[in-house]
Amino acid sequence: MSFALIQKVNDAQKKVAVVDARTGDTVRVHQKIKEGNKERIQIFEGVVIRTDNKNQHTSRITVRKVASGVGVEKSFLLHSPLVEKVEITRRSKVRRKYLSFLRNRSGKSARLSAVNFDRESVNDVRDPHAEAEAARLKEEAAKAAEEKAAEKAAEQAELEKKQAEVEASHKANEA
């Protein structure tokens, strides 16, 4: 009974569809970042060196990239609401689940041999909730820009009105 309840809650947390990211894939992870009251989407691109719990709600990928000569690794929960989209840009031939040996290598020795794959069909994962969220963020940004433009226009009109009053008073003083 309790296991079924736990399973039901876990399934409710899952996304409808997730990209099948494998080790050796070069991916672009679009992650939602909140800074104060603003939200933006940050892209982290690198090689998947590890996958965990593939078919569960806790499925995770570890992505590694080299930024400014320093190796950076980030783990992403694929079903997290903060992960907007995972896009596979390149697929490589690997024979392991965990590519820890890439940490000790750089340059040519860290290269993985590419494999041909159908990029469009692999990345064609439609999540209506994520698309609606992205549209909402875009709409909010447009609304904020319109409000700012209207505020600036009102400020400009007020300045022009004051300028006209000053010019009128100068002409009255001259006459």
N, C-alpha and C positions, 0 to 999 in steps of 0.2 A: 504494500500500500504506500508506504513512505517513499520507496524507490520510484514508484510511478509518479508520485507528486513531484519529486525532485527532477525527474526526467522531463515532466511537463513544463516546469519553470525554466529549465535549461533550454528546452526547445523554443520557448517563448523569447529567450534572449538572442537566439540565432538570427542572422540575417537571412533573407530569402535566398540569395545567391552570392557566392564568393568565388573569386578567380582561383583556379587550381595552380597555385605557385609551388614550384618544386625547388629543391636545392640546385644551385648552379644557374638559376634564372637571374637575369638582371631586371629589376623591377623599379617602378616609380610608385611610391606610396604617398597618396594625398591624405595628409593628416590635418584635422581641425585643431587650431591653436586659439586659445582664449587669452587675451591680454587686457585685463581690466574689464571694460564692458564691450570691447571690440572682438570680433571673430575674424579669423583669416585662415586660409588653407596653405599649408607649407608642404612642399614636395621633397621627399628624401629618396634619392636614387642610389642604388647599390646592388651588390650581389647577395642573393639569399644563401647564407651558409648553413642554415639549420631550419628544419620544420618540425613542429611538435603537434601531437594530438589532432591529426588531420581532419577527422570527421566529427569532432566534438565542438561544443560551444567555446572551449578554451583553446582552439587551434591558434597557433602562433608561428610567426616566421621571424628569424633574426637576419637583419640586413646589415651588410658591412660595406663601407666605402672609405676611401682615403681622401681626407680633406686637409689641404695645406700640409701634406706630408705626415699627417697623423691619422691612424686608423680609427674610425668611428663605427661603433656597432649599436644598433637599436633593435629592440624586440617590439613587434606589433601584434596585438591580438586582432585576428582578422574579423571577428564578429563585434568588435568594439564600435560604439557609435561615433567615436572620435576618428576612426579610420574611414574616410569618405570613399576612397577608391584605390585599388591596387592594379597597376597596369604593367603587364609583362612586355619588356622591350626586346629582350634577347633570351634565347634558351641555349644552354650549353650541355655537353655530354659529361655526366659525372657518374661515378659508380658508388657513391657513398651518400648517407643521409646527413652527415655532419662534416662540413669542410673546414675543420679547425686548422688544417695545414696551411690555409691561405693567409693566416695571421703572420706566419714567419717569412712569407715570400713577398717580393715586390718586383715590379717591372715585368719582364717577359716570363719569368718563372711563375708568376701569379695568374697568367692567362689561362682561360678555359676555352676549349675548342667549341665553336658554335655549331648548332644544329638547325637545319631549316625547319620552320614550323609556320602554321597559318596564324599570323598575329591577330587578324581581325576576329576570327572565330574564338580564339582563346580569351581575348579581352572583351568579348561581347557578353557582358553580364549586366543585365538590367535590374536595377533596384529602384522601384518607383519612389520609395521613401527618401532615398539619398538624392535622387533627382529633384524631388519636391523641396528638400532642404537646401540644395544648391540654388534653386530658383528663388526660394525665400530670401536667402542671403543676398543674392544679386538684387532682388527687389528692394530690400532694406537699404542697400548701398545706394541705389538709384533714388529712393525716397529721401535719404539723408542729403544727397547731392542737390536734389531739387529744393529742399528746405534751406540749405545753405545759400543756393543761388537766389532764392526769393528774399532771404534775409539781407543778402548783399545788395540786391536791387532796391529794397526798401531803404536801406542805409544810404545808397547813392542818391535816391530820389529826395531824401531828407536833406542831404548835403546840397543838392542843386537848388532846393527850395530856399535854404538859408542863404546861398550865394545870390539868388535872385532878390531876396529881401535886402541884402547888404548893398547890391548894386542900385536898387530902387532908392534906398536911403541916401546913397552918395549923390545920385542924380537930383534928389530933392534938395540936398544941401548946396549943390552947385547952382541951382536955379534961384 
